[in-house]
Amino acid sequence: MLLFRWTILLALLAATAAFMFYAGTGQDRFRRYGWVILKWALIAAFGFFAVLIAERVG
């Protein structure tokens, strides 16, 4: 469980870094990387919380 938390945290930090690179350089590829990383981090977070809720209910 701790591994999933760290993975999600690191993915969010990577997305933040990509957006900072976009702000600094103006290159669209960094913005695209940021959105892709953010999308998968949110999917992972929702899946993680769904598992926690399912454990609580069941």
VENCOR-V675037 format. One record per residue. PSI is psi in whole degrees, -180 to 180 (999 if undefined). BURIAL is b if it has 9 or more other C-alpha atoms within 8 Angstrom, else e. Layout:
# VENCOR-V675037
PSI,BURIAL
PSI,BURIAL
This chain:
# VENCOR-V675037
-40,e
-36,e
-42,e
-39,e
-46,e
-38,e
-45,e
-43,b
-45,e
-36,e
-40,b
-38,b
-38,e
-41,b
-41,b
-43,b
-40,b
-42,b
-33,b
-39,e
-39,b
-44,b
-34,e
-37,e
-28,e
7,e
129,e
-23,e
-33,e
-36,b
-42,b
-43,e
-44,b
-44,b
-40,b
-45,e
-43,b
-42,b
-49,e
-31,e
-41,b
-39,e
-43,e
-41,b
-44,b
-40,e
-42,e
-48,b
-30,e
-40,e
-41,e
-42,e
-40,e
-36,e
-38,e
-43,e
-43,e
999,e
